[in-house]
Amino acid sequence: MRKIVEFELLSPFMSGGVRIADNFLESEQFIRGSVIRAAFANELLLQCPFADKPDSKGRYNYIEPKDEGCKSCENYKICESFSNMYFSFAYPKNSFPAPFTSKACKTCGTKHPLKDTILESINLECSECKNGLKRMENLKGFIKKTERADEGYYAQVTVPFVLTTHTAIDYNSHTSLEGKLYSVRAIEKGVHFTAEIDDLDSGLIKENKIIYAGKYSSAGYGKIKIVNITDSNEITSEGVCEKINSFQSRFNTDDKAAILFTSDAILGFKFDADNDKCKTKDEYIKLWQEALFGENCSCVKVEKVFAETQLYKGYDTSKKWGEWRKGEPQLLILKGTSILVSIAKDSKEQAVETLTGLEQLGIGEKTKDGFGQISVCHEIHKLGVD
């Protein structure tokens, strides 16, 4: 069963991100599930006498029993089920990614009510601005509910950062490498993050457990502590149906629903640098339809897509040293992507089951690492523009 795990940062945290300069490294404002998994894997490997041995498929740095002697190890149950465990993305406590359809007041931000354009964008102006411009702009980053969330009042979540400057080391002379100063902008210690983890009742997660995660953990960065573990709410078809009915009631429709990507997703879209032709709207919608629901699904149809993408090319540390760099870049669908779908009136029950399955299991690749997580008819999409 999935648990909501709260982490406290005991030191600055560096969670990768896009490098904008060779001498300036900046952390993301969140922690990917793959980073959390790698932190637990590193802890297990440091305790394992067979850590240098490849697994049954020839991969290095993978957690699984590798020897008959493993059966007497206290971590045997953890290693046996580690690959099937689930690790979600971790976000600042009580926050979630702002949808790309949500708009905030350009003058006062989230001090004024938000609006959402998943269904329509007419009359898009701030209702609270008396003498201001009344203009609204795209909402970015992370937000959290307030007591007046049903009226559109959400609060922007600001992640504090700390900037430090370092010098590279010449490993031949063990002195500073001349002309190689670089700066690291990391998340400040003391911030609390939450993630969903299913350790399959193996005993992997425990309160007060300390692990090191992210970049520069060997230099003291990324020290995190589990401070609280609670049960996660179960996703059921009844709950999803209730959210869909509430959304449809709000907008007086009987065939519309919304999907919010609450994490980045890898949907298998191919990056073709040699093809510079723009796709038509119908071709674009067809790509999304097949990626989300397959070619033969008729109970749910994609109507509109509000998405942002990013090219990502990383490393595969399961290979031998020197062969880590991956081949082709992948196209990431960024969290906050929102999709309006229509539901066939004579197949609503089937549609609910389809959407429930996607919310439970995720969409696309690497769902065990938190990619492709969605929320059907999230409450923020019910704000509208009235």
N, C-alpha and C positions, 0 to 999 in steps of 0.2 A: 504494500500500500504506500502511496506517495505521502511524504511528509513535507510540511513547510519548515524549512531550516533557516534560522536567522544567524547571520555571521556578523561579527564585529571586526573591523580592521584594526589590528594592533600595531601596524606600521603602514607607511605609505604603500599604495598598491598600483602596480603598473600592468595594465591589461591590453597590451598591444595597441592596435590602431593604425591608421594610415600615416606613414612617415612623410612629413612635408618638407623636411630638410635632413641632410646626412648628420647634422650635429644637434638636432632637436627631436626628441621623442616625446609623444603625448599619449596618455592613456585614454582608452574609451571610458565612458561614464557608466559602463555596465560590465558584467563578467559573463562570458559565454559558458555554456554548460560543458563544452569540451575542455575549457581551462580548469573548471572545478574537478572534472574527471581526472585530468592529468595530475592535479595536485594530490589527489588520493592515490593515484597510481604510483607517483613518485615516492610517497611515503611507504607504500607496500614494497616497492623495489629496493629501497634502502635497507629494508629488514630481511630481504630474501637472499639466501646463499646461491640461488640459481638465477639471479637477475641478469647475468651476462649471456645466458642461453637463449636462443631464439625459441619461439613457440612452435606448435605443430605445423604451422604454415610458413615457417622461416622468418617470421616477423620479430623484430626486437622491440623491447619496451612494452610488450603486451602482457597483461595480467591473466594468467591461467595456471593451474597446477602443471608443473614441468617435470616432476620426478616422483618416484614412489615415496620418497621421504616427505613429500608435501602433505601427506595425509595426517601426519602427526603434528603439523604446524597449527598454531592457534588461528592463523589467517586463512586456513584451507577453505572454509565455507565462503569467505569473502572472495578469494581468488577464483573459486569455481563459478561464481555467479556474476563476477564483476562486469563482463561484457554485456550482460543483459540488464544491468542497472540503468536507471534513468536519472539524468541530471539536467534540469532546466537552466535557462539563463537566470542570472541573479541581478535584480534591480534594487535601487535604493528603497528602503523599507516603506511599504504601503503605496508604492508608486507603480505606474504602468506607462508604456510608450504612448505618446500622443498620436492619435490617428491623423493621417494626412488630409482627412476631410474636415478636421476641426479647425475653427478660426477663433482668434482672440482679438480683443480691442487693440488697435495699433497705438493708442495713446496710453491706456492704463493696463494693458495685458490681462492677466487672469484676475485682477481686482474687479473687473467687470465680467458679466456672464459670457460663457463660450457659446458658440453656435456650431452646428454640424451640417455639412452639405452633402451627405451621402445620397439623399433623395433629390434635393433641389437647392439652388443657390440664389433664388430671387429674394429681394428685400434684405440683402446681406449688409446690414449696418448695425452698429452697436446701439442697443436700446437704452443704455444707461448714460451715454454721452449727451450732455445737455448743450454745452457750448463748444465741444470738441469737434474733430473731423468726422466722427462716427465711422471711420474706416476700420476694417478688420483685416488681419493678415494671417498667414499660415502659422499654426502652433507647432513648436518643435520641442524635442527633448522628452522629459518625463513630467507627469502630473499626478496628483492624488486627489481623492475625494475630500470634500468638506461637508459640513452639516447641511449645506444648501446645494449639494451637487445636483439634486433633481431640478433646481432652478438654473443650472448652468454654471454654478460657482465651483470651479476646481482651482487648486493651488499649483503653481509651478514649483517643481522640485529642482533645487540648485545643488549640484554636487561640488563640494569644495575641493580645490586642488592645491598642491604645494610644488614649488619649482626649486630644483636643486641643480647645481652644476658639478660636473665630474671631469676627470681627465682619464684618457685611455692609458693603458700600461704597456710598455715595451717588455714583452716576456723574456727577451734575451738578456736585457740588462736589469730588469726589475725596477725600472725607473719610469717617470712620466714620459709618455710619448709626445714629442714636441709637436705643437700645432694641432692637437687632437682634443681640445676641450669640447664637451657636449653637455646639453641640458636635458633634464628629465622632468616632465610635468606629470606628476602622479596624483592619484586620489589621496586625499589627506586621511591620516589615521583617525579612528574614532567613528567613522561612518558605518552605519548598519545596512546590510544588504539581506534580501531574502530570496530563496530559491526553493523549488520543489525537487525533492530527491526521493527516489525509491531504491533503497539498498537491499530489497528483497529479504528483509528481516535477517540480514547476515551479521548485523552488529557493526557495520562500517561507520555509521554516524552516531555520535554520542555527544551529549552536552559537555561543554568545557574542553572538547577536543581541539587541539591546535594543529593546523597544517600550514604549509607555505604554497602559495599559488602565484601564477603570473610570471612576468619577466623579472629578472634580477633578484629572484628569491634567495639565491646563494649569497647575495650582498645585503640581506636583511629586509628587502622589500617583500610585500605579500604575505606577511604573517597574519593569519586570520583565525578567529576562535568561534566555535559554535556555541552560541549563548542561549538558544531556545529551539525546541522542536515541538511542533504541533501537528495534528492531523489535517490533511488537506480535504477540501470538499470534493465529494465524488461527482463526476460528470455523468448524468443520466439522460436518457431520451426524454423523460418527463420534464426535467429541468430545462433542456434545450427547447422543447416544444413550448414551454411557458414563456421563455424569452422571445421566441418568434411571435407568439400571440400578442405579447405586450408591445412589441415593435410594430406589428401590423395595426393594432388598435390605436397606437399613438398617431399613425399617419393615415388611418382610415383606408387601409389597403388589405387585400386578402391573398396577395401572391408575392410579396416582396420580403427579403431578409438581407441581413448585412453580415459580412465576415471581416473581422479585424485580426491582422497578423500581430501577435504579441511577442514575436521573436523574429529574427532573420530566417529566411527560408532558402533552400536550394531545390529548385523545382525542375532542374534538368534543362533549362533553356540554354541553348548553345550560343556561344559568342563567336560570331563570324566576322572577323576584321576585313575580309575581302569582299563582303557583300554590303554595299552601301545603300541598297534600295530600302526605302521606307515601306512598311507594311500598311495595308489598308486597315480600317477599323475592324472589319469582319474577320480578317486574318489574325489580327491581334487578339480579338475576343476568342477565336477558335483555339489559339495557343493556350490561353488561360483555362478555357473549358476543359481541354484534354489534360492539362497539368493538374488541375484540381479534382476533376471528377471522372476522368477517363473518356474514351471515345464513345462509349455506348450509354452514358448516363443521360436520361431524358427527364428525370424528376426535378433536377436543379439546373438552371441555365445562368451563365454569367451575363450580366447586363452592362455594368460599368466597372472600370478598374481605376483606382487611384493609387499609384505605386511609385516607388523610387528604387533604383537598382545601384549596385556597386560591383565592380570587378574585383575578384579576390583570388589570390594565388599564394598558397602557403607552403608548408613543409610537411613531409611525412617521415616522422622519426622512427617508424617501424622498419625502415630500410637501413642498409649499411651506411656507415659514415661516408660522406661525400656524395651520396645519392638521395639526399633528403628533398631537394627542390622538386616540387610537383611540375607536371607538364602544362597543360592548357589552363588558362584562368577560368574560374567559375563565376557565374552571374548570381550574385546574392540579391534576393528580394528583401528589402529592408523592413524591419519592424515598423508598424504604423500604417503599412499598406492596408487599404480598405477596399472591399469589393461588394457591390450591390448585385444580388442574384434574384431571380424569379423562381417561384416554386409552382410546379404543375398542380392545378387545383384538385385533380383526381388522383394525385400521387403524394399528398402531403405527408402521410405516414412514412412512406418510403424515403421522402426527402429528409424528414426529421432524423431517421435512422442513419442516413448518409452523412448528414452534418454532425450528428453526435459522434459517429466514428472518427471523423476528421478532428473534432475537438479533443477526443480522448487520445488518439494516437499521433496526431500531427500530420503534416503534409510534406512530401518530398523526401530528401535524403537526410541522414544523420539526425533523425528525430529523437534517438536515445540521448543525444547530446543537447536537446532542447531546441533544435532548429525546427521550423515549420509549425510552431504552436499557434493556434487560432482561438478566437472567442466569437461565438455566433451571437449576433444581435446584442453586442455590448451596450450597456446602458448609456454610454456617451453618445452613441449614434442616435438615440431617441431625442436628443435635444432639438434637432431641426433648426430652422431659421425663423420661426414665428416671432 
